[in-house]
Amino acid sequence: MPGPHAPLENHLIRALPAEDGARLIPRLEPIDLPLGQVLYEPGISMRHVYFPTNAIVSLLYVMEDGASAEIAVVGNEGIVGISLFMGGETTSSRAVVQSAGHAFRLKGQLLKDEFYRAGPMQRLLLRYTQALLTQMAQTAVCNRHHTLDQQLCRWLLLSLDRLTSKELVMTQELIANMLGVRREGVTEAAGNLQRAGLIAYNRGHITVIDREGLEARACECYAVVRKEFDRLLPEKIAR
């Protein structure tokens, strides 16, 4: 698992003015997020929110028969548990750790107290929620209209944006579950990208060799999501 971490490695925490950060950071609890850990299940009341630093969490919609598909990914750019401050307390999705690492956990009531101050934290969280909704909508469009090769490119790029390295530890079976497709389809798509010299795949390790080539091969969905996050989440939020 990746090494030491600090709260400011999470972009939302880093974007807070110094006064707000000084009030929030002492209340954060550092935790490890091992691969596959479930942070919340559909319909279960949330008690905490999570600010990942070097982990990636997938938000999955789970069908009655157990089949699932990813609707969004959250990493060091965001927060897991938006239902807490949006007033829902529960959600219809599952949050599971896609890439092991670390996060900072905060009690839900503490986050709500901070949100209802109607200051920089509230503005930051609302902007993040808008960006996350864009990612969810674009994922739905991508899964319906674009090829599996393009979907895999989008998924790899979104994951890379949330990591400090060019390598992902991910089995094809797990990728298939995230994309809601058969494993054979992921095997073929990954093989296409590897033969094109864009990635190297070996025993669950995916290394991106040519990021520019990967972006060129992806559909417009990745660029739409990236642009919206860049637009809505500046480095600092004014008081």
C-alpha positions in Angstrom: 0.0 0.0 0.0 1.3 3.5 -0.8 3.2 5.3 2.0 2.6 8.3 4.3 0.1 10.9 3.4 -1.3 14.2 4.6 -4.7 15.9 4.5 -3.5 18.5 1.9 -3.0 15.7 -0.6 -6.8 15.8 -1.0 -7.6 18.7 -3.4 -10.8 19.7 -1.6 -9.0 20.1 1.7 -6.2 22.0 0.0 -8.6 24.4 -1.6 -10.0 25.6 1.7 -8.9 29.0 3.0 -6.4 28.6 5.9 -8.9 29.5 8.6 -11.4 26.8 7.5 -8.7 24.2 6.9 -7.3 24.8 10.4 -10.8 24.2 11.9 -11.4 21.0 9.9 -8.0 19.2 9.7 -7.6 18.4 13.4 -10.9 16.5 13.2 -9.8 14.3 10.3 -9.0 10.6 11.1 -6.3 8.9 8.9 -7.4 5.5 7.7 -6.1 2.8 5.3 -8.3 1.8 2.4 -7.4 -1.8 1.3 -8.5 -3.0 -2.2 -12.1 -4.1 -2.2 -13.2 -2.5 1.1 -16.8 -1.4 1.0 -17.3 2.1 2.5 -21.1 2.1 2.2 -23.9 0.0 0.8 -27.2 1.1 -0.8 -29.8 2.2 1.7 -27.5 2.2 4.7 -27.3 5.4 6.7 -23.8 7.0 6.4 -21.9 7.9 9.5 -18.7 9.3 7.9 -17.4 10.9 4.8 -14.0 10.1 3.2 -11.4 12.4 1.7 -9.1 10.0 -0.4 -5.4 11.0 -0.7 -3.9 8.2 -2.8 -6.7 5.7 -3.0 -9.5 5.5 -5.6 -13.1 4.7 -4.7 -15.7 3.5 -7.2 -19.3 4.3 -6.9 -21.3 1.4 -8.2 -24.9 0.8 -9.0 -25.9 -2.8 -8.0 -28.8 -4.6 -9.6 -31.1 -7.1 -7.9 -29.3 -10.0 -9.5 -25.9 -8.8 -8.1 -24.6 -7.3 -11.4 -23.0 -3.9 -11.0 -21.6 -1.1 -13.1 -19.5 1.9 -12.1 -21.2 5.3 -12.2 -18.3 7.4 -11.0 -14.8 7.3 -9.5 -13.5 9.4 -6.6 -9.9 10.0 -5.7 -7.8 12.8 -4.3 -9.9 15.4 -6.1 -13.0 14.7 -4.0 -15.1 13.3 -1.2 -17.0 10.0 -0.8 -20.4 10.5 0.9 -22.1 13.5 -0.7 -25.5 12.3 0.4 -24.7 13.3 4.0 -24.4 17.0 3.2 -27.1 16.9 0.4 -29.6 15.8 3.0 -30.3 12.3 1.8 -28.3 10.4 4.5 -28.4 7.3 2.3 -27.8 6.5 -1.4 -28.7 3.8 -3.9 -25.1 3.1 -4.8 -22.2 1.1 -3.3 -18.8 2.7 -2.6 -15.9 0.2 -2.9 -12.1 0.8 -3.0 -10.9 0.3 -6.5 -7.2 1.2 -5.8 -5.7 0.7 -2.4 -4.3 3.6 -0.5 -5.2 6.1 2.2 -7.9 8.6 3.1 -9.0 10.9 5.9 -12.4 10.1 7.5 -14.7 12.7 9.1 -17.8 12.2 11.2 -20.9 13.0 9.2 -22.3 15.4 11.7 -19.0 17.4 11.7 -19.2 17.8 8.0 -22.8 18.9 8.1 -22.0 21.4 10.8 -19.3 22.8 8.5 -21.5 22.7 5.5 -24.3 24.7 7.2 -21.9 27.5 8.1 -22.6 28.5 4.5 -19.0 29.5 3.9 -16.2 28.3 1.7 -16.7 24.6 2.5 -20.3 24.7 1.4 -19.4 26.4 -1.9 -16.6 23.9 -2.5 -18.8 20.9 -1.8 -21.6 22.1 -4.1 -19.2 22.7 -6.9 -17.7 19.3 -6.4 -21.2 17.7 -6.5 -21.9 19.4 -9.8 -18.7 18.0 -11.2 -19.5 14.6 -9.9 -22.9 14.7 -11.5 -21.3 15.5 -14.8 -19.1 12.5 -14.5 -22.1 10.3 -13.7 -24.1 11.6 -16.7 -21.1 11.3 -19.1 -20.4 7.7 -17.9 -24.0 6.8 -18.7 -23.7 8.3 -22.2 -20.4 6.7 -22.8 -21.5 3.2 -21.8 -24.5 3.5 -24.2 -22.9 5.0 -27.2 -19.1 4.3 -27.3 -17.0 1.3 -27.9 -15.5 -0.8 -25.1 -12.0 0.4 -26.3 -13.1 4.0 -25.8 -14.8 3.2 -22.4 -11.6 1.5 -21.2 -9.5 4.5 -22.3 -11.8 6.9 -20.4 -11.7 4.7 -17.3 -7.9 4.4 -17.4 -7.5 8.2 -17.8 -9.9 9.0 -15.0 -8.1 6.6 -12.7 -4.7 8.0 -13.7 -5.8 11.5 -12.8 -6.3 10.4 -9.3 -3.0 8.6 -8.8 0.6 9.7 -8.6 2.0 6.9 -10.7 1.4 5.6 -14.2 0.6 2.1 -13.0 -2.7 0.6 -11.8 -3.0 -2.7 -10.0 -6.3 -4.0 -11.4 -7.4 -7.4 -12.7 -9.4 -7.7 -15.8 -12.3 -9.2 -13.8 -12.5 -6.2 -11.6 -12.4 -3.8 -14.6 -15.2 -5.8 -16.2 -17.3 -5.4 -13.0 -16.6 -1.7 -13.0 -17.6 -1.3 -16.7 -20.5 -3.7 -16.4 -19.2 -5.9 -19.3 -17.9 -9.4 -19.7 -14.3 -10.2 -18.9 -13.7 -11.4 -22.4 -14.5 -8.0 -23.7 -12.0 -6.3 -21.4 -9.4 -8.8 -22.4 -9.9 -7.9 -26.1 -10.0 -4.2 -25.4 -6.9 -4.3 -23.2 -5.1 -6.3 -25.9 -6.0 -3.7 -28.5 -4.5 -0.9 -26.4 -1.4 -3.0 -25.7 -0.8 -3.8 -29.3 -1.2 -0.1 -30.1 1.7 0.6 -27.7 -0.5 2.6 -25.3 -0.4 0.3 -22.3 1.5 -2.7 -20.9 -0.6 -5.3 -19.1 0.8 -8.1 -17.0 -0.7 -10.1 -14.2 -3.1 -7.4 -13.0 -0.6 -4.5 -13.4 -1.5 -1.9 -16.1 1.2 0.6 -17.0 0.3 3.5 -19.2 3.1 3.9 -21.8 1.6 6.6 -24.0 -0.9 8.9 -22.2 -1.3 11.3 -25.2 -2.1 8.3 -27.4 -4.6 7.1 -24.9 -6.3 10.5 -24.8 -6.4 10.6 -28.6 -8.1 7.1 -28.7 -10.6 8.0 -26.0 -14.0 9.4 -26.8 -15.0 13.0 -25.9 -16.4 11.8 -22.5 -13.1 12.0 -20.7 -12.3 15.5 -21.9 -15.8 16.7 -20.9 -15.4 15.4 -17.4 -11.9 16.7 -17.0 -12.8 20.2 -18.3 -15.8 20.4 -15.8 -13.6 19.4 -12.8 -11.0 21.9 -13.9 -13.6 24.7 -14.3 -15.4 24.1 -11.0 -12.6 23.2 -8.7 -9.9 25.9 -8.6 -6.9 25.6 -6.4 -8.4 27.9 -3.7 -11.9 28.9 -2.7 -12.3 32.5 -1.6 -13.9 33.2 1.7 
